[in-house]
Amino acid sequence: MATAANLPPAIAEESALGAEKVEAARGGRGPRGPRSNREGRARLSVPLTVLMWVIAAIYALPLLWFLLSSFKPGSELFSYPLSMIPREWTFQGFVDAWERVDFAQYFLNTATVAIVTTVLTVFFSACTGYALAKYNNKGTRLFFVCILATTMLPTEVILNPTFTVIRDLGLYNSLAGIIVPSVLTATGVFMFRQFFLTVPDDLLHSARIDGASELAIFFRIMLPLSRPILFTLAIFSFQWRWNDYIWPLIVLNDPKWYTLQVALRSIVGAENIDWPVLLGASVISILPLVLVFFVFQKYVLNADVSAGLKD
């Protein structure tokens, strides 16, 4: 059989070109394919990176202005010309926000509501999502559709019936009246159900063969596997409850039970607004959200649902 070395130069060159075209037609894996792809991606990555930095700057500018304004005295907030960097740095707004109102009590109330609601939301959402994903009983899918249908209703529509139930249960003007209606969310059930559907049933069958109970399977296998979803929902739930304003405003009547968002609204007067106090209190109120995100963001990763299985 003739090789490229034994062929005439013209025929050998034509064969090499033909082979290169065939490789390119098969997916660009020829000698020039990978290099061309890398060069194309490099040329495209530069404008995309610049665009992302521009978008990030647009979003970060108002937040940066807000944070720096909290360190300005009241006389400098609206002085012309406006400046982003404070000419005179002061922490008096933070001190007044903490001392002038019962900020520590409001902070404790909000933390209690957010933490308790987040724990209960994650637990009950995981239980419901696991049952809907792994138990094929009659009516399970219909029940799941009914849960999802609640997301189509605006919050304002269900405020009146929810308030009536809370009042009849004797939970009006209490932190429990804020916590109970927020325990189970359709979003959390959907997230856990979709994740548990990706977990192979062989893993559950193996655990049952080894003698594991249903509770042991859920707490020792399914929950550890769903850790990314668990922490993701925990971050979202904590943020929702910490920033909630409408429902606490309706349920709470006694100032000693106010949450931070309701208390911040009470700082704003009808005509005169103490802007340094309001800005300082607002910055303090967002610190727990930033802390929670940076602590738990590393856990929001893709789970290896095939762990423990053999091919």
BELNOR-V450008 format. One record per pair of residues at least 6 apart in sequence whose ideal C-beta (glycine too) atoms are under 6 Angstrom apart, sorted by sequence separation. I is the first residue (numbers start at 1). J is the second residue. D is the distance in Angstrom with one decimal. If there is no record, write none. Layout:
BEGIN
i;j;d
I;J;D
I;J;D
END
This chain:
BEGIN
i;j;d
23;29;5.8
24;30;4.7
166;172;6.0
171;177;3.7
252;258;5.9
23;30;3.4
4;12;5.0
132;140;5.8
20;30;5.0
207;217;4.9
166;177;4.7
248;259;4.7
267;278;5.3
132;144;5.0
204;217;5.9
249;262;5.4
72;86;4.5
207;221;6.0
248;262;5.2
71;86;4.9
73;88;5.9
68;84;5.7
245;261;4.2
73;90;5.2
264;281;5.7
71;89;5.1
65;84;5.8
162;181;5.3
70;93;5.8
260;285;4.7
195;226;5.5
195;229;4.8
151;186;4.8
150;186;5.1
192;229;5.9
148;186;5.8
191;229;5.3
147;186;5.0
147;189;5.6
191;233;5.8
188;233;5.0
242;289;6.0
239;289;5.8
238;292;5.5
124;183;5.8
124;184;5.1
129;189;5.2
133;193;4.8
128;189;4.8
132;193;4.8
235;296;5.7
113;175;5.7
117;179;5.1
121;183;5.8
116;179;5.5
120;183;4.6
125;188;3.1
129;192;2.6
133;196;3.6
125;189;5.2
129;193;4.0
133;197;4.9
113;178;5.2
117;182;5.1
231;296;4.9
113;179;5.9
126;192;5.1
130;196;5.3
121;188;5.7
125;192;5.4
129;196;5.7
231;299;4.1
232;300;5.1
231;300;5.6
178;248;5.4
228;300;5.6
178;251;5.7
228;301;5.4
177;251;4.4
228;303;5.1
225;303;5.6
173;253;4.7
225;305;6.0
173;254;5.5
130;218;5.9
130;222;5.8
199;305;5.0
198;305;5.4
122;230;5.7
122;233;5.5
122;234;5.4
118;234;5.4
121;237;4.6
118;237;4.4
118;238;4.7
114;238;5.2
117;241;4.7
114;241;4.3
113;241;5.7
114;242;4.6
110;259;4.4
109;259;5.3
110;260;4.4
106;258;5.5
106;260;5.1
106;263;4.2
97;277;4.9
96;277;4.8
93;276;3.5
97;280;4.0
93;277;5.8
97;281;3.8
93;279;5.8
94;280;4.1
93;280;3.4
77;275;5.4
74;275;5.9
74;276;4.9
70;279;4.1
69;279;5.7
70;280;5.4
70;283;4.7
END
